């Protein structure tokens, strides 16, 4: 039997990022506006509406660029070397193996959208086999791999739902989407962007909306 290597991830006594840095430290020094440009457009601060200006500076850590890089490098090393982690959003934070990231960057991200299908048979086979596996696991008829992240996928789902009701002639009455206050904000935002009315259920004693609240929100208009 092959003995497994005794390995563990790095352990750093890493403080919170808000505890790092020192007053006056900067990652990037923004240069002053050139006199010629300022003479052309005027005072840049005056272009910002007074209602949009902060009364106080944000309470952010003041760090140099090496300090920022070192901090997040330490955090990545403590998480099984998560270099190349995809952080689309809170609902899609995941560890992607570096070999997957390398293949994606080299063979997928650089593909031209008008490239001939004859030169893409290997990629198309991967997509086809993945779809077959997902259909077998889920019972769905088809899958789409166009959206890149959580909110993107949620919006696509809302648009597909809207198109489904439109094809059945029910879009005029299927106008409502039900969500809850603890759901990801993109659930309500994407449904509203797709043209639905959003009904948000509040949390109750056990930290979830009640079944009675859901039943009361269900109507013939529910999408």
Buried (B, 14 or more C-beta within 10 A) or exposed (E): EEEEEEEEEBEEEBEEBEEBBEEEEEEEEEEEEEEEEEEEEEEEEEEEEEEEEEEEEEEEBEBBEEBBEBBEBBBBBBEEBBEBBBEBBEBBEEEEEEEEBEEBEEEEEEEEEEEEEEEBEEBEEEEEEEBEEBEEEEEEEEEEEEBEBBBBBBBBBBBEBBEEBEEEEBBEEBBBBBBBEEBBEBBBBBBEBBEBEBBBBEEEEEEEBBEEBBEEBEEEBBB
